[in-house]
Each structure stands twice: as C-alpha cells, then as structure tokens.
Amino acid sequence: MELISNIKRDPEHLAYCRSVPTDSKGGYIKEEADMLGIRPGSHGCIRLTVPDARWIMQSVPTGTPVLVN
C-alpha cells in the first residue's frame, strides 16, 4: 500500500509525500528505490520508503515546520 499525504502549503499549491513505486506484488521497484535521495521523482514530491513515511506520520506533529533543501 502506498502512503500518500496531501499537505496544504497555501490555497494555490499542494505538496505530497509518496512512497517508492511498487510492482503488482507489492515489492519495491529497485531502480526507483535506488534513486531515493539522488534523483527527484517529480516537481516537489517528497519520496520516502513506506516505513519512513509511516514513521514521519506517527512521530511528527501536524503543523511542525519542515525545511527541505
């Protein structure tokens, strides 16, 4: 299952957190997983593994300021 969170930055723009794409059996697509932190997957999406996305959702309070470099 892919975790997706729609986070409002302002009324005109949205940001998303998405996991690494998976195949039909739910396994990570290795070529995509290997690109995490190396190559952007889109224009603004923050791509994380499912465990990392779950940790952020469970550990970081809503409204916490985040700086993305």
Summary of the structure (lengths in Angstrom):
residues: 69
radius of gyration: 12.8
end to end distance: 27.4
largest distance: 36.8
contacts: 131
relative contact order: 0.22
helix: 20%
strand: 26%
